[in-house]
Each structure stands twice: as C-alpha cells, then as structure tokens.
Amino acid sequence: MSHDREPIAVIGTGYVGLVTAAGFAELGNEVWCVDVDAEKVAQLQRGEVPIYEPGLEESLARSRGRLHFSTELGPALEHARLLFVAVGTPPTYSGDADLSAVHAVVDAMPASDHHALVMKSTVPVGTGAAIKRVFTERGKSGFAYVSCPEFLKEGTALEDFLRPDRVVVGDDGDWAGDAVVELYAPLQAPLVRTDIRSAEMVKLAANAFLATKISFINEIANVCEETGADVLEVARGMGLDRRIGSHFLRPGIGYGGSCFPKDVSALKQLAGNSGYHFQLLTAVIEVNELQKRRVMSKLQKHLGSLVGATVALLGVAFKPQTDDMREASSLVLAARLQADGARVRAYDPVASEEASKLMRGVEFAGSALEAITDADACVLVTEWSEFAELDFAEVARRMRGKVVIDGRNFFDRATVQGAGLTYEGIGR
Ligand SMILES: NC(=O)c1ccc[n+]([C@@H]2O[C@H](COP(=O)([O-])OP(=O)(O)OC[C@H]3O[C@@H](n4cnc5c(N)ncnc54)[C@H](O)[C@@H]3O)[C@@H](O)[C@H]2O)c1
C-alpha cells in the first residue's frame, strides 16, 4: 500500500501534529515532520516521544522507517506536496486566537504551484481567505490551501484519528482538496466537503456546542443541589433521549484543556469582531469559571476557614489519560486554596512533572495515599482510573479530616461513606 500513498509533511509536532504523523504513517504514508523546537526534534529523532498519549510511542516506533523529523522545511518541501499545519494557536489576552505561529509558517513558504497548506490548527473563520490573500500579494498565488480541522480527543487521539466520526475538508475545489480527500479515503469516514470558511466554522461550532453541553449540565447539577435531585439520575434520563445523547452530560468542576476554553472564547471574539454579540457563549464561559470555584464553598461548608488546612488534590491534568495541563481546573483550584491560606498537596499519575512547574507552592506526592496522608480534605479533580482502586478504609485511617469532595462524581458514594468519610459530589 505504501507505494501508492503519497508522502506528506506535518509542520508542528505537538499533540495534533504527532498523532497526524503517526496516523498517516500507519496508513503507509511517508511523513516529513518539521518543528521549530530543536530539542523536541532531537528527542523524536532518537525515538523518544515528548508527550503522553496512549499508544503513540508504540505507533511511532512501528512506523519509524516512514517518519522523518527535522527543524528544516527544505526536506518537507522537497518530498511532499501537502503540508499539514499543526502549530499552536493559543489565546491572546483579548481571547482572540494568536496566529503568529501560523503566520510564521505562511511566511516561510516559497512560491510554488504544486504545494498546498492543509490547516489542521484551529483558526478563526476567515483565516484561510486571509492566508490566500497574503500568498497572492507575495506572488505565491500558486500555493493551494485546504482547511482540514482536527477533532481528536487527547487520551484517545490515535483511535480518533483512525476512526473519526467525520472528516471535514474545506477547499476551493482544486487539486489539493481532492488529494486530501484521497489521503483520508482508507478511513472510510463520512466526509464533509465544503468551502474553507464553513470548514473553519465547523470546528469552532462543534467545540462551542460541546462546551455548552458541559456548562448546561453543570448548571442543572447546581440546581439539583438546591432542590434535592440527583444530577446523575437526571443526566441518565435526559441522555437516553436520542435528540440529546448521553455524551458530555457529566457534571463536574468545569472544562479545561487546550481546546474548549480557547476555542469558545475565540468564537465569541470572532462573533464580536464581526459585530454580533454571542450571548450564549458569554454565559457558557462564565458558568465554567464559577464551576471551577464551587469546590471552595463546598470545602468551606465542611471546614470553615481554610487557613492552615491541608487539602489534597487527586489528579491535576485537565482530564485523564493526558499530561496536558493547559487550562486545567486544578490550576484555578490550587491558586484559590493557597490564596485562602490552605496548604495544597497533589498527586497525578503522569502530569506531576509538568504541573509542578505551573503550580507554585504545591507539594507533589508520589501516590494518592501519600497525598491524602494527614489531609483535612481531599478533592478528586481528575478521574484517573487508578483512583477507582483507592482503599477508602486506608484513606480514612491516613487522613486527618473526613471530607472527600468528588469533583467528577467518580467515587462510589456508599463506599466512601462506609469508611466513615464525608462524601460530597457535584449535583447530588
Ligand atoms: N490538542 C488537542 O487536543 C487539539 C485537538 C484539535 C485541534 N487542536 C488544534 O491543533 C493545533 C495544535 O495543537 P497542539 O495541542 O498539537 O499544540 P502543541 O502546542 O502541542 O504543538 C504545537 C507545536 O508546533 C510547534 N511550532 C510552533 N511554531 C512552529 C513553526 N513556525 N514551525 C514549526 N513548528 C512550530 C511547537 O514547537 C509545538 O511542537 C491548535 O490550533 C489546536 O487548537 C488541538
């Protein structure tokens, strides 16, 4: 198969770039990867994987012969016509997307009539048109452009690449769009072939909708707490309605990560910049911020003042199965706890190293049991599966206090209470 698969390039080897490279290499494509981070490239050349993503290391190792890593664009341009762009587009202070890395890539492209940029980075609607304008102004109008947004979820990213719900390809109907469609053909996924602006909007709208669903169920959870209903029962009853669906109806302490917060605010800003006030998203963002702080009032309810209290945080990555700490709820929570005078101890199975750089003054433990030892309260922040094995009798023996706040409704309430601990979930 590899003989008739066309070589591609991937620019930016972070979560999306590496998974895209690994996925296409599995399909038999030669992949020429480029990153400006020389240390990352050196690691990848040695066969080391700089991020934690289940199955990725094994996949890259399996396809090692088809993967090339460099800090130089030259080999990529020489071997591939399709250049997938997967550089970061973090939020600026105003909430707009920072496109400087995307523009650095655009600026580095030579004049060519047989190359195409295939945008995987999440960008505001109109970015493709702006890039095409730049190409034209600089005498590079032969450079083709395709929007191909990425929908992978960290933690199951490779599987999402190989079994996507859909592939979205936005283009101007030229060779490059056809080539991208052909590249994805072996995955046999539903295809949405559309114009560039609509493809750009699909990505932002999909993430904004998922975030809305989360904030919605979080508000239902908060009302459940006031009225004595159990949100887990409510979510089950709602989710079985096929028009609603059960996904993303899990109340908790707010969404985080590298995508939802920035994409929701980027869409809100994009609307605002175009003169439209996106009221719903303003509320979605505010509800999420308040939700991250609700744990504080739960702790205060049980402990009174937090001055001098020791609070253990179990799990700090923004979700399980990743080491990604971007916009993690734990960051807000740890800062709030410290500001109120609490001592914070944390444990995460994989994100501790990254987290310790970001969470100043937080003590990191080598295990969940070490983290909760002598703690007045413990908060489950990220529901890593290993926490399902916690022996609550041992937890009760080791803790100084009794309070367990289950920020993801993950523990079995009866088991926790059976050990003599005080259980508090979200919305129940
Ligand atoms: N992480 C996700 O779950 C996810 C999912 C879907 C879409 N996205 C989008 O994909 C894009 C990338 O996200 P990520 O999480 O992979 O980011 P990341 O920060 O993990 O990786 C970005 C990489 O790009 C490199 N880079 C920056 N400037 C470069 C340049 N000029 N040339 C070459 N390399 C350069 C960086 O060194 C880094 O390795 C973002 O737009 C993001 O919104 C991310």
The ligand as a Gaussian input file, in Angstrom:
#p B3LYP/6-31G(d) Opt

LIG

0 1
 N       -4.575000      19.224000      21.461000
 C       -5.774000      18.893000      21.004000
 O       -6.492000      18.090000      21.601000
 C       -6.304000      19.520000      19.731000
 C       -7.413000      18.941000      19.106000
 C       -7.888000      19.528000      17.919000
 C       -7.280000      20.658000      17.409000
 N       -6.210000      21.211000      18.062000
 C       -5.573000      22.378000      17.472000
 O       -4.374000      21.971000      16.823000
 C       -3.358000      22.972000      16.945000
 C       -2.124000      22.385000      17.621000
 O       -2.462000      21.981000      18.923000
 P       -1.486000      21.080000      19.802000
 O       -2.218000      20.769000      21.056000
 O       -0.953000      19.983000      18.972000
 O       -0.330000      22.155000      20.099000
 P        1.127000      21.900000      20.716000
 O        1.459000      23.138000      21.445000
 O        1.154000      20.591000      21.421000
 O        2.072000      21.745000      19.436000
 C        2.388000      22.782000      18.580000
 C        3.776000      22.506000      18.000000
 O        4.051000      23.448000      16.966000
 C        5.407000      23.805000      17.028000
 N        5.613000      25.067000      16.304000
 C        5.287000      26.329000      16.697000
 N        5.617000      27.207000      15.727000
 C        6.126000      26.485000      14.690000
 C        6.617000      26.832000      13.412000
 N        6.617000      28.076000      12.986000
 N        7.078000      25.834000      12.615000
 C        7.071000      24.555000      13.046000
 N        6.607000      24.180000      14.248000
 C        6.137000      25.131000      15.063000
 C        5.690000      23.854000      18.523000
 O        7.075000      23.795000      18.798000
 C        4.904000      22.638000      19.012000
 O        5.703000      21.480000      18.991000
 C       -4.011000      24.111000      17.737000
 O       -4.534000      25.039000      16.827000
 C       -5.140000      23.427000      18.477000
 O       -6.199000      24.296000      18.768000
 C       -5.698000      20.650000      19.195000

